[in-house]
Amino acid sequence: MRLQSAIFDMDGTLVDSMPMWRSRAGALVRSHGLVPPPDLDKRVSALSVLEGAALCKELCGLPGTPEELAEEVWAQIERFYRQEVRPKPGLIPFLSILKMEGVWMYVATATDRPLAEAALKTAGIDGFFRGIVTTREAGREKREGPEVYERALRRLRSSKKDTVVFEDALHALRTAKEAGFRTAAVYDASEPDQEEMRRLAEYYIGSYEEMTRAE
């Protein structure tokens, strides 16, 4: 893998946070001493935090307004990022190799800046990156367009042919690919279509541990 600069997604790519996102509805219900329906987390997976909180209230009879319940969820998410989140296995040696080789690295994430900064620090990887750009700052989500990657590229002062975008989600990988970036698909269990990830990306990373063994 030859590159001069790299742009990394955060959740599911750098840090092992997708299980937390997938279980947030069930965690909210259990925090109120109730048992969530078996399919609750699946039902809220495509919803916003507020929409998911409203559905939890409707299905489980939680006290408070949807807005208040959403605040509880955000508090749980913030606690996770500030205290519990960990890097994906083998990531730190992999980033260390890239840094040693002079690769400039940036984070392009859908997570808002305060939480992203907290997550990178908690995971012990903040020192590897020259900065963060969020989809909120870029003005569009990754499924809507490549603005977040373009902004990171400008800050890296690099070119698309010399830059690899690392992503664990198919929709984001496709956006980067269609914008002309070289891409690396990073395996995460949250993405079911691994075959399409393999087909689209120039590189496929089943685990960072494999990458460092290869080095």
C-alpha positions in Angstrom: 0.0 0.0 0.0 1.8 3.1 -1.2 0.5 6.4 0.0 1.6 9.9 1.0 -1.5 10.8 3.0 -4.5 9.1 4.5 -8.0 10.0 5.5 -9.7 7.8 8.1 -13.3 7.5 9.1 -13.6 7.1 12.9 -16.5 4.9 14.0 -15.9 1.3 13.0 -12.7 2.2 11.2 -10.4 3.6 13.9 -12.4 2.8 17.0 -14.6 -0.1 18.0 -17.7 1.9 18.6 -20.4 0.4 16.3 -21.6 -2.1 18.9 -22.4 0.9 21.2 -24.4 2.6 18.4 -26.2 -0.6 17.5 -27.3 -1.2 21.1 -28.2 2.3 22.2 -32.0 1.8 22.3 -31.8 -1.3 24.3 -29.4 0.4 26.7 -31.8 3.2 27.2 -34.7 0.9 28.0 -32.6 -1.2 30.4 -31.4 1.9 32.2 -35.1 2.5 33.2 -35.3 -1.1 34.7 -37.3 -2.5 31.7 -36.7 -5.3 29.2 -36.5 -4.1 25.6 -38.2 -6.0 22.8 -35.8 -8.4 21.0 -35.9 -6.4 17.8 -35.7 -2.9 19.2 -32.2 -2.0 18.3 -32.7 -3.2 14.7 -35.9 -1.1 14.5 -34.1 2.1 15.5 -30.9 1.5 13.5 -31.9 3.8 10.7 -33.4 6.5 13.0 -31.9 9.6 14.6 -31.3 9.6 18.3 -34.5 11.6 18.8 -36.6 9.4 16.6 -35.3 6.3 18.3 -36.0 7.7 21.7 -39.6 8.5 20.6 -40.0 4.9 19.5 -38.6 3.5 22.7 -41.1 5.7 24.6 -44.0 4.4 22.4 -43.1 0.8 22.6 -41.8 0.5 26.2 -43.7 3.3 28.0 -40.6 5.1 29.2 -41.1 8.2 31.3 -40.3 11.6 30.1 -40.5 13.3 26.7 -38.7 12.0 23.6 -36.4 15.0 23.9 -35.5 14.2 27.5 -34.9 10.5 26.6 -32.7 11.6 23.7 -30.6 13.6 26.1 -30.2 10.5 28.2 -29.0 8.6 25.1 -26.5 11.4 24.2 -25.2 11.3 27.8 -24.6 7.5 27.5 -22.8 8.1 24.1 -20.7 10.8 25.6 -19.7 8.7 28.6 -18.7 5.9 26.2 -16.5 8.1 24.1 -14.9 9.8 27.1 -14.3 6.7 29.2 -14.7 3.4 27.4 -14.0 3.5 23.6 -11.0 1.5 22.4 -9.0 1.4 19.1 -9.6 -1.5 16.8 -7.2 -4.4 17.4 -3.8 -3.8 15.8 -4.6 -0.2 14.9 -1.9 1.5 16.9 1.0 -0.5 15.4 -0.5 0.2 12.0 -0.7 3.9 12.5 2.8 3.9 14.0 4.1 2.4 10.8 2.3 5.0 8.7 3.6 7.8 10.8 7.2 6.4 10.7 6.9 6.4 6.9 6.0 10.0 6.9 2.3 9.6 6.0 0.1 12.6 6.9 -3.2 11.5 8.4 -6.6 13.2 8.9 -9.9 12.1 10.4 -13.2 12.6 8.5 -16.1 11.6 10.6 -19.9 12.0 11.0 -19.4 12.3 14.8 -19.6 15.8 16.1 -16.2 17.4 16.9 -16.3 17.3 20.8 -17.2 13.7 20.8 -14.7 12.8 18.1 -11.9 14.6 19.9 -12.8 12.8 23.1 -13.0 9.4 21.4 -9.6 9.8 19.8 -8.0 10.8 23.0 -9.7 8.1 25.1 -8.5 5.5 22.5 -5.0 6.9 22.7 -4.7 7.7 19.0 -5.2 11.5 18.8 -1.5 12.1 18.4 -1.4 10.4 15.0 -3.6 12.8 13.2 -3.1 16.3 11.9 -6.7 17.2 12.5 -10.4 16.3 12.3 -13.1 17.4 9.9 -16.7 16.5 10.5 -19.6 16.1 8.1 -21.4 18.9 10.0 -18.5 21.2 9.3 -18.4 20.1 5.7 -22.1 20.7 5.3 -23.1 17.3 3.9 -23.2 13.7 5.1 -21.0 11.1 3.5 -23.9 9.4 1.7 -24.8 12.8 0.2 -21.4 13.8 -1.2 -17.6 13.8 -0.7 -17.2 17.3 0.8 -15.8 16.0 4.1 -13.0 14.1 2.2 -12.4 17.1 -0.1 -11.9 19.3 2.9 -9.6 16.9 4.6 -7.6 16.6 1.4 -7.1 20.3 1.2 -5.8 20.4 4.7 -3.4 17.6 4.0 -2.2 19.6 0.9 -2.2 16.3 -1.0 -3.7 14.9 -4.2 -6.3 12.2 -4.6 -3.8 9.9 -6.4 -1.5 10.0 -3.3 -4.3 9.7 -0.7 -6.1 6.7 0.6 -9.5 7.0 2.3 -10.1 4.3 4.9 -13.8 3.4 5.5 -15.8 0.6 7.1 -19.3 1.5 5.6 -20.2 0.8 2.0 -22.1 4.0 1.3 -19.1 6.1 2.5 -16.6 4.0 0.6 -18.7 4.4 -2.6 -18.8 8.2 -2.1 -15.0 8.4 -1.8 -14.5 6.1 -4.7 -16.8 8.0 -7.0 -15.0 11.2 -6.1 -11.8 9.8 -7.4 -10.1 8.8 -4.1 -8.1 5.6 -3.7 -10.0 3.6 -1.0 -9.3 1.0 1.6 -12.2 -1.0 3.0 -11.9 -1.8 6.7 -13.8 -4.8 8.0 -16.4 -4.1 10.6 -19.3 -6.4 11.5 -21.8 -3.5 11.2 -21.4 -3.6 7.4 -23.1 -6.7 5.9 -22.0 -6.3 2.3 -18.3 -7.2 2.6 -18.2 -8.6 -0.9 -19.2 -5.3 -2.4 -16.6 -3.6 -0.2 -13.9 -5.9 -1.6 -15.1 -5.2 -5.1 -15.0 -1.4 -4.9 -11.9 -0.8 -2.8 -8.3 -0.9 -4.0 -7.4 -2.4 -0.7 -9.3 -4.6 1.8 -8.3 -4.8 5.4 -9.8 -7.7 7.3 -7.9 -6.6 10.4 -5.1 -4.2 11.2 -3.3 -7.0 12.9 -3.0 -8.7 9.4 -1.5 -5.5 8.0 1.2 -5.2 10.7 2.1 -8.9 10.3 2.5 -8.2 6.6 4.9 -5.4 7.3 
